[in-house]
């Protein structure tokens, strides 16, 4: 949690070692704590260039997070991905 009393909001993830998940992200990512590595892999396939939502800057004083990602690749058929929606 932002105030340190509850469970963490983000976790350190090394899934992008060797840039296998996303070439434009660093090798170590901070991702939502509730999402598994398997779900992240699935979400990456559903997003442009594998850009899953990650915390790119954390404001300790306010507990706010600046996140980045690409839009889901829904296409003209408005496809949905269950793992991506969970994320």
C-alpha positions as CSV (number, residue, x, y, z in Angstrom):
1,X,0.0,0.0,0.0
2,X,1.0,3.6,-0.4
3,X,1.1,4.2,3.4
4,X,3.0,0.9,4.1
5,X,0.2,-0.6,6.3
6,X,-1.3,-2.9,3.7
7,X,-0.1,-5.2,1.0
8,X,2.3,-3.8,-1.6
9,X,0.7,-2.2,-4.7
10,X,3.6,-3.1,-6.9
11,X,6.3,-5.8,-7.1
12,X,9.7,-6.1,-8.8
13,X,9.5,-8.2,-11.9
14,X,12.4,-9.6,-13.9
15,X,10.3,-11.1,-16.6
16,X,11.8,-8.7,-19.1
17,X,15.5,-9.9,-18.7
18,X,17.1,-9.9,-22.1
19,X,14.2,-7.7,-23.3
20,X,12.1,-10.8,-24.1
21,X,8.8,-9.2,-23.1
22,X,9.3,-5.6,-24.4
23,X,12.3,-4.1,-26.2
24,X,11.4,-0.6,-25.1
25,X,11.2,-1.2,-21.3
26,X,14.0,-1.8,-18.9
27,X,14.9,-5.4,-17.9
28,X,13.5,-4.9,-14.3
29,X,9.9,-3.7,-14.1
30,X,7.6,-2.7,-11.3
31,X,4.2,-4.2,-12.0
32,X,0.9,-4.4,-10.1
33,X,1.5,-6.8,-7.2
34,X,-1.7,-8.8,-7.8
35,X,-0.8,-9.9,-11.4
36,X,1.2,-13.1,-12.1
37,X,4.1,-13.5,-14.5
38,X,1.9,-15.8,-16.6
39,X,-0.8,-13.2,-16.9
40,X,1.8,-10.5,-17.8
41,X,3.1,-12.7,-20.6
42,X,-0.5,-13.1,-21.9
43,X,-1.2,-9.3,-21.6
44,X,2.0,-8.5,-23.5
45,X,0.8,-10.5,-26.5
46,X,-2.4,-8.4,-26.4
47,X,-0.6,-5.0,-26.4
48,X,1.4,-3.2,-29.0
49,X,5.1,-4.1,-28.6
50,X,4.4,-5.9,-25.4
51,X,4.0,-2.7,-23.4
52,X,2.1,-3.9,-20.3
53,X,1.2,-1.3,-17.6
54,X,4.2,-0.7,-15.4
55,X,5.0,1.9,-12.7
56,X,7.6,4.2,-14.2
57,X,7.8,6.6,-11.2
58,X,6.6,6.4,-7.6
59,X,5.8,9.5,-5.6
60,X,6.6,8.4,-2.0
61,X,5.2,11.6,-0.4
62,X,1.7,11.1,-2.0
63,X,1.7,7.4,-2.8
64,X,0.9,8.2,-6.4
65,X,2.3,6.2,-9.3
66,X,3.1,7.4,-12.8
67,X,2.4,4.4,-15.1
68,X,3.0,3.7,-18.8
69,X,1.7,1.2,-21.2
70,X,0.3,0.9,-24.7
71,X,-3.4,0.6,-25.5
72,X,-4.8,-3.0,-25.8
73,X,-4.9,-4.3,-29.4
74,X,-8.7,-4.7,-29.6
75,X,-8.9,-4.1,-33.3
76,X,-12.1,-3.5,-35.3
77,X,-13.8,-6.6,-33.8
78,X,-13.3,-5.1,-30.3
79,X,-11.6,-8.3,-29.0
80,X,-11.0,-8.6,-25.3
81,X,-8.4,-10.5,-23.3
82,X,-9.4,-11.7,-19.8
83,X,-5.8,-11.4,-18.3
84,X,-5.5,-7.9,-19.8
85,X,-8.8,-6.8,-18.3
86,X,-7.7,-8.1,-14.9
87,X,-4.5,-6.1,-15.2
